[in-house]
Amino acid sequence: MRFLLGFTISIFTLLASSCRNNPNAKDGPVGTGAPKYTIDLLKGDPNEIANFADFFKDISVTPLRLPKGSLIASFDKLVIFDSSYFVLDKKYSILYRFDMQGNLIKTYGKIGLGPGEFKRIDDFDLFGKEVYILSNDNRAIFVYNLEDGVFSRRIPTQRFGSGISILTTDSYLLYCNYNNVEHQKDYNVYQISAEGVVRERYFPFDPNKSSMILPFTGFFHTTPKRVQYYCDAFDETIYAFENNSFVPYISTRVSSDFVKENKKDFKRIVMDRTLMDPSLSYIGSNYLESGRFIVLSYVKEQVIKTAIFDKNDNSIKVIRKGIADPLINLVEGPFLLTGENKFLYAISSETIEDMRKRDPDKFNKISPDQLKVFGNTADSSSASYFILTAVNKE
């Protein structure tokens, strides 16, 4: 995926609000030991995957069917839970639940001001038999019953965040993503009780240098096995949350010298030196992991790339947009990596139709089995998005 020349960075100015600060809140432990893995993305050129079929087998496509007149405007997060697909559309602030055949089961909550209604959705998590929806505008987490979608309760965050991960029914992690407001005390991750009381805080930052939200670098991610991973913007170390502590897990070796020298000074990197400089390289914002693979995004030579690291032999393969394979150019993601090493991507019907009209020869290079799904309007006309599932060949 090419970095768009017109890409601009939105700097959010957030208003401070009241909060239940805990005078006993402490800085949570962040380890300094040696990481378990090293992924060197600057040494040489990792093997590039030129065709989906070179790396994947058993490629299947599932249309996500919606009622007539409805559509998914943006595909922002995908989770498989309780034999269902959960898909977040941030643009319309809708959390969908589909069965594994792509049929809509239900949505959770809605925009509004009444009980169980929110102003927008920023993230969600699934824990036990409940659905947790984070809303920055409400500074709260809304909890719904997994099966019937009935609103259960509201948990105060009393601060702004970009992501959540539920630890227990009484504790969760909130990722603030450099939201610089006075009461947050300039930390990036908080452990908070169900009553909204801060228990521990992690990863402090200097608001004079790092006071902007960067959606393209750094991340906070929870795997299907409920392990939380964190990486600072422009940093090279990925941390895992274990026993109430963040410990170094991966050293990525991805940053160019200028980024290394100025990683804590966003204004220097973003404002004083254009991100379009081809010499810059740095960590991206996507991270996935299974028992065998680690998948992460990074930017090098003005291109967003996806690295697939094989834990079995420490090999690295890379996927990027712009190569000849039409399927690689259609997909978004990957959004999910399962324990069975299944890679789940999203495909927009708008992108499919655009390729079909503008470049029919390239479109027809997609395998006949996949074309049956994409081309069958009776089956896919109600789908604004498809989920593509691919299994590693080995």
C-alpha positions as CSV (number, residue, x, y, z in Angstrom):
1,M,0.0,0.0,0.0
2,R,1.5,3.3,-1.1
3,F,1.7,6.1,1.4
4,L,-0.7,8.8,0.0
5,L,1.0,12.0,-1.0
6,G,-1.9,13.9,0.4
7,F,-1.9,12.1,3.7
8,T,-2.3,14.5,6.6
9,I,-2.0,14.0,10.3
10,S,-4.9,15.1,12.5
11,I,-3.7,16.5,15.8
12,F,-6.5,16.2,18.3
13,T,-6.9,18.8,21.0
14,L,-8.9,17.2,23.8
15,L,-10.6,18.9,26.7
16,A,-9.8,17.9,30.2
17,S,-12.5,16.4,32.3
18,S,-13.1,15.3,35.9
19,C,-11.7,12.0,37.0
20,R,-11.4,9.7,40.0
21,N,-7.7,9.8,40.5
22,N,-6.4,7.3,42.9
23,P,-3.7,8.8,45.2
24,N,-2.2,5.3,45.6
25,A,-2.0,4.7,41.8
26,K,1.6,3.7,40.9
27,D,3.7,3.3,37.9
28,G,3.3,-0.2,36.6
29,P,6.4,-2.3,36.0
30,V,8.0,-2.2,32.5
31,G,10.8,-4.7,32.1
32,T,14.2,-4.1,30.5
33,G,15.3,-7.7,29.9
34,A,16.2,-9.3,26.6
35,P,13.3,-9.8,24.2
36,K,12.3,-13.3,23.1
37,Y,12.5,-12.6,19.4
38,T,14.4,-10.4,17.1
39,I,12.9,-9.4,13.7
40,D,15.4,-7.6,11.6
41,L,13.6,-5.7,8.8
42,L,16.5,-3.6,7.7
43,K,19.1,-6.3,7.0
44,G,18.8,-7.2,3.4
45,D,15.5,-7.7,1.6
46,P,13.1,-10.2,3.1
47,N,11.5,-12.6,0.7
48,E,8.5,-10.9,-1.0
49,I,5.3,-12.9,-1.5
50,A,4.5,-12.2,-5.2
51,N,1.3,-14.2,-5.3
52,F,-1.2,-15.3,-2.6
53,A,-1.0,-18.9,-3.9
54,D,2.8,-18.9,-3.2
55,F,2.2,-18.7,0.6
56,F,-1.5,-19.6,1.1
57,K,-3.8,-22.5,0.4
58,D,-7.5,-23.2,0.9
59,I,-8.5,-19.6,0.2
60,S,-12.2,-19.0,0.8
61,V,-14.4,-16.0,0.7
62,T,-17.4,-15.2,2.9
63,P,-19.8,-12.4,1.9
64,L,-21.0,-10.4,5.0
65,R,-24.8,-10.0,4.2
66,L,-26.7,-7.0,5.5
67,P,-30.3,-5.9,5.1
68,K,-31.1,-4.0,1.9
69,G,-30.0,-0.4,2.1
70,S,-27.3,-1.1,4.8
71,L,-23.6,-1.2,4.3
72,I,-20.3,-1.4,6.2
73,A,-18.6,1.9,5.5
74,S,-15.3,1.0,7.1
75,F,-13.8,-2.3,8.2
76,D,-11.8,-1.4,11.3
77,K,-11.6,-4.5,13.5
78,L,-12.4,-8.2,13.2
79,V,-12.7,-10.8,16.0
80,I,-13.8,-14.4,16.0
81,F,-15.6,-15.3,19.2
82,D,-18.3,-17.8,20.1
83,S,-18.4,-19.1,16.5
84,S,-19.1,-15.7,15.1
85,Y,-17.5,-12.8,13.3
86,F,-17.5,-9.5,15.2
87,V,-16.9,-6.5,12.8
88,L,-16.4,-2.9,13.9
89,D,-17.4,-0.1,11.6
90,K,-16.0,3.1,13.2
91,K,-17.4,5.4,10.6
92,Y,-21.0,4.5,11.3
93,S,-20.2,3.4,14.9
94,I,-21.8,0.0,14.5
95,L,-20.6,-3.3,16.0
96,Y,-21.9,-6.2,13.9
97,R,-22.1,-9.9,14.8
98,F,-22.3,-12.4,11.8
99,D,-22.4,-16.2,11.8
100,M,-19.6,-18.0,10.1
101,Q,-21.5,-18.1,6.9
102,G,-21.7,-14.3,6.8
103,N,-25.4,-13.9,7.9
104,L,-26.1,-11.0,10.2
105,I,-27.1,-12.1,13.8
106,K,-27.3,-8.7,15.5
107,T,-25.7,-5.4,16.4
108,Y,-24.8,-4.1,19.8
109,G,-26.1,-0.7,21.2
110,K,-26.7,2.3,19.0
111,I,-25.9,6.0,18.8
112,G,-28.1,8.1,21.1
113,L,-28.4,9.6,24.6
114,G,-30.6,7.0,26.2
115,P,-29.6,4.1,28.5
116,G,-27.2,1.8,26.7
117,E,-26.7,4.3,23.9
118,F,-23.4,5.9,23.0
119,K,-22.1,8.9,21.0
120,R,-19.6,6.8,19.0
121,I,-17.5,3.6,19.2
122,D,-13.8,3.7,19.4
123,D,-13.0,0.1,20.2
124,F,-14.6,-3.1,21.6
125,D,-13.6,-6.2,23.4
126,L,-15.3,-9.6,24.2
127,F,-14.9,-11.3,27.5
128,G,-16.9,-14.1,29.0
129,K,-20.5,-13.7,27.9
130,E,-20.3,-10.0,27.5
131,V,-19.5,-7.3,24.9
132,Y,-17.6,-4.2,25.9
133,I,-17.8,-1.1,23.8
134,L,-15.5,1.9,24.4
135,S,-16.8,5.3,23.6
136,N,-14.4,8.3,24.0
137,D,-17.2,10.9,23.6
138,N,-19.0,9.3,26.6
139,R,-15.7,8.5,28.4
140,A,-17.2,5.2,29.3
141,I,-17.4,1.5,28.4
142,F,-20.8,0.1,27.6
143,V,-21.4,-3.6,28.5
144,Y,-24.0,-5.8,26.7
145,N,-25.0,-9.4,27.0
146,L,-23.3,-11.4,24.3
147,E,-26.4,-13.5,23.3
148,D,-29.3,-11.1,23.3
149,G,-27.5,-7.8,23.1
150,V,-29.3,-6.4,26.1
151,F,-27.5,-3.5,27.8
152,S,-26.0,-4.5,31.2
153,R,-24.1,-1.6,32.7
154,R,-21.8,1.4,32.1
155,I,-18.2,1.5,33.3
156,P,-16.6,4.9,33.6
157,T,-13.2,5.5,32.0
158,Q,-13.2,9.2,32.8
159,R,-10.4,9.7,30.3
160,F,-9.8,9.4,26.5
161,G,-8.5,6.2,25.0
162,S,-8.1,4.4,21.7
163,G,-8.2,0.8,22.8
164,I,-9.3,-1.5,25.6
165,S,-8.6,-5.0,26.8
166,I,-10.6,-6.6,29.6
167,L,-8.5,-8.4,32.2
168,T,-11.2,-9.5,34.6
169,T,-14.8,-8.3,35.2
170,D,-13.2,-5.8,37.7
171,S,-10.2,-4.6,35.7
172,Y,-9.2,-3.5,32.3
173,L,-6.3,-1.9,30.3
174,L,-7.0,1.4,28.6
175,Y,-4.7,2.5,25.7
176,C,-4.6,6.3,25.5
177,N,-2.4,6.7,22.4
178,Y,-0.8,10.0,23.4
179,N,-4.1,11.7,24.3
180,N,-2.6,14.6,26.1
181,V,-5.1,15.9,28.7
182,E,-4.2,17.2,32.1
183,H,-5.8,14.5,34.3
184,Q,-4.2,11.6,32.3
185,K,-0.8,12.6,33.7
186,D,0.9,11.7,30.4
187,Y,0.8,8.0,30.4
188,N,-0.1,5.8,27.5
189,V,-1.6,2.7,29.2
190,Y,-3.7,2.6,32.4
191,Q,-5.0,-0.3,34.4
192,I,-8.4,0.8,35.8
193,S,-11.0,-0.8,38.0
194,A,-14.6,-1.3,37.1
195,E,-15.4,1.7,39.3
196,G,-13.0,3.9,37.2
197,V,-10.2,4.0,39.7
198,V,-6.7,4.0,38.3
199,R,-4.6,1.1,39.7
200,E,-1.4,1.3,37.7
201,R,-0.1,3.3,34.7
202,Y,2.5,2.5,32.1
203,F,4.7,4.1,29.5
204,P,5.0,7.8,30.4
205,F,5.6,10.3,27.6
206,D,6.6,14.0,27.3
207,P,3.5,16.0,26.2
208,N,5.8,18.7,25.0
209,K,7.2,16.4,22.3
210,S,4.7,13.6,21.9
211,S,1.4,15.3,22.1
212,M,-0.3,14.1,18.9
213,I,-2.3,10.9,18.0
214,L,-0.5,9.0,15.2
215,P,-2.8,6.4,13.7
216,F,-0.1,4.8,11.5
217,T,2.6,3.9,14.0
218,G,2.5,2.2,17.4
219,F,-0.2,-0.1,18.7
220,F,-2.0,-1.9,21.5
221,H,-3.3,-5.3,20.5
222,T,-5.0,-8.3,22.3
223,T,-4.6,-11.7,20.7
224,P,-7.3,-14.4,20.7
225,K,-5.5,-16.0,23.6
226,R,-6.0,-12.8,25.6
227,V,-2.3,-11.7,25.6
228,Q,-1.8,-7.9,25.3
229,Y,1.0,-6.4,23.2
230,Y,2.1,-2.8,23.1
231,C,4.6,-0.7,21.1
232,D,5.3,3.0,21.3
233,A,5.0,5.1,18.2
234,F,8.3,5.0,16.2
235,D,9.8,2.5,18.6
236,E,11.4,-0.9,18.0
237,T,10.5,-2.8,21.1
238,I,7.2,-4.7,21.4
239,Y,6.1,-5.5,25.0
240,A,3.9,-8.3,26.2
241,F,1.7,-7.9,29.3
242,E,2.5,-10.7,31.7
243,N,1.7,-11.0,35.5
244,N,0.7,-7.4,35.7
245,S,3.9,-6.2,34.0
246,F,4.9,-5.2,30.5
247,V,8.0,-7.1,29.5
248,P,10.1,-6.8,26.3
249,Y,9.0,-9.5,23.8
250,I,10.3,-8.5,20.3
251,S,13.1,-6.3,19.0
252,T,12.1,-5.3,15.5
253,R,15.1,-3.5,14.2
254,V,13.1,-1.4,11.8
255,S,13.8,2.2,12.5
256,S,16.1,4.3,10.3
257,D,18.7,6.4,12.1
258,F,16.7,9.7,12.1
259,V,13.7,7.9,13.6
260,K,15.8,6.3,16.3
261,E,17.3,9.6,17.2
262,N,14.0,11.4,17.4
263,K,11.4,8.8,18.3
264,K,10.3,10.7,21.3
265,D,9.9,13.9,19.4
266,F,6.9,13.6,17.1
267,K,7.1,17.2,16.0
268,R,10.6,16.7,14.7
269,I,9.7,13.6,12.7
270,V,6.3,14.7,11.5
271,M,6.7,18.5,11.1
272,D,10.4,19.2,10.5
273,R,11.1,16.2,8.3
274,T,8.5,15.0,5.9
275,L,7.2,11.4,6.3
276,M,7.5,11.1,2.5
277,D,11.3,11.0,2.8
278,P,12.2,7.6,1.3
279,S,15.1,7.2,3.8
280,L,12.7,6.9,6.7
281,S,11.6,3.5,8.1
282,Y,9.6,2.8,11.2
283,I,7.1,0.4,12.9
284,G,3.5,0.4,11.7
285,S,0.2,0.1,13.5
286,N,-0.8,-3.5,12.9
287,Y,0.2,-6.6,15.0
288,L,-1.1,-10.1,15.0
289,E,0.3,-13.4,16.5
290,S,-0.4,-17.1,16.5
291,G,1.5,-20.1,17.8
292,R,3.7,-20.1,14.7
293,F,3.5,-16.6,13.1
294,I,4.0,-13.0,14.1
295,V,2.6,-10.4,11.7
296,L,3.4,-6.7,11.9
297,S,3.3,-3.7,9.6
298,Y,6.1,-1.3,8.9
299,V,6.9,1.5,6.6
300,K,10.0,1.4,4.4
301,E,10.8,3.4,1.2
302,Q,7.4,5.2,1.4
303,V,5.5,1.8,1.3
304,I,3.4,0.1,4.0
305,K,4.5,-3.5,4.2
306,T,3.4,-6.5,6.1
307,A,6.1,-8.8,7.5
308,I,5.3,-12.4,8.4
309,F,7.8,-13.9,10.8
310,D,7.9,-17.7,11.2
311,K,8.8,-18.7,14.7
312,N,9.8,-22.1,13.6
313,D,12.8,-21.0,11.5
314,N,13.0,-17.2,12.1
315,S,12.3,-16.6,8.4
316,I,10.6,-13.4,7.2
317,K,8.3,-12.9,4.2
318,V,6.8,-9.6,3.2
319,I,3.5,-8.7,1.5
320,R,2.9,-5.3,-0.1
321,K,0.4,-3.7,-2.4
322,G,1.4,-2.8,-6.0
323,I,2.5,-6.2,-7.2
324,A,0.9,-8.1,-10.0
325,D,-1.3,-10.5,-8.0
326,P,-4.9,-9.0,-8.2
327,L,-5.9,-10.6,-4.9
328,I,-3.1,-8.9,-2.9
329,N,-4.3,-5.6,-4.3
330,L,-7.9,-6.2,-3.4
331,V,-7.5,-7.2,0.2
332,E,-7.3,-5.0,3.3
333,G,-5.5,-6.3,6.4
334,P,-4.8,-8.9,7.6
335,F,-7.2,-8.2,10.5
336,L,-6.9,-11.5,12.3
337,L,-4.6,-14.5,12.7
338,T,-6.1,-17.5,14.3
339,G,-4.5,-20.3,16.3
340,E,-4.9,-22.6,13.2
341,N,-2.7,-20.1,11.3
342,K,-5.6,-18.8,9.3
343,F,-5.1,-15.2,8.0
344,L,-8.3,-13.2,7.7
345,Y,-8.5,-10.3,5.4
346,A,-11.3,-7.9,4.3
347,I,-12.3,-7.1,0.8
348,S,-14.6,-4.2,-0.1
349,S,-17.3,-4.8,-2.8
350,E,-16.5,-1.3,-4.1
351,T,-12.9,-2.3,-4.6
352,I,-13.9,-5.5,-6.4
353,E,-16.3,-3.6,-8.7
354,D,-13.7,-1.0,-9.5
355,M,-11.2,-3.6,-10.5
356,R,-13.8,-5.5,-12.5
357,K,-14.6,-2.3,-14.6
358,R,-11.2,-0.7,-14.8
359,D,-9.0,-3.8,-15.3
360,P,-11.1,-6.9,-16.2
361,D,-8.0,-8.8,-17.4
362,K,-6.4,-8.5,-13.9
363,F,-9.7,-9.3,-12.2
364,N,-10.1,-12.4,-14.2
365,K,-6.8,-13.7,-13.0
366,I,-8.5,-14.4,-9.7
367,S,-9.1,-18.1,-9.3
368,P,-12.5,-19.4,-10.8
369,D,-13.7,-20.5,-7.3
370,Q,-13.2,-17.1,-5.9
371,L,-14.8,-15.4,-9.0
372,K,-17.9,-17.5,-8.4
373,V,-18.5,-15.7,-5.1
374,F,-17.4,-12.2,-6.4
375,G,-19.4,-12.5,-9.6
376,N,-22.6,-14.0,-8.2
377,T,-24.8,-11.0,-7.6
378,A,-27.5,-13.1,-6.1
379,D,-25.2,-14.2,-3.4
380,S,-23.1,-11.1,-2.8
381,S,-25.3,-8.1,-3.7
382,S,-26.1,-7.4,-0.1
383,A,-22.5,-7.6,1.0
384,S,-20.4,-4.4,1.2
385,Y,-17.5,-6.4,2.5
386,F,-16.2,-10.0,2.2
387,I,-14.0,-11.9,4.6
388,L,-11.2,-13.8,2.9
389,T,-9.7,-16.6,4.9
390,A,-6.3,-18.1,3.8
391,V,-4.3,-20.9,5.4
392,N,-0.5,-21.1,5.3
393,K,0.6,-23.8,2.9
394,E,2.9,-25.5,5.4
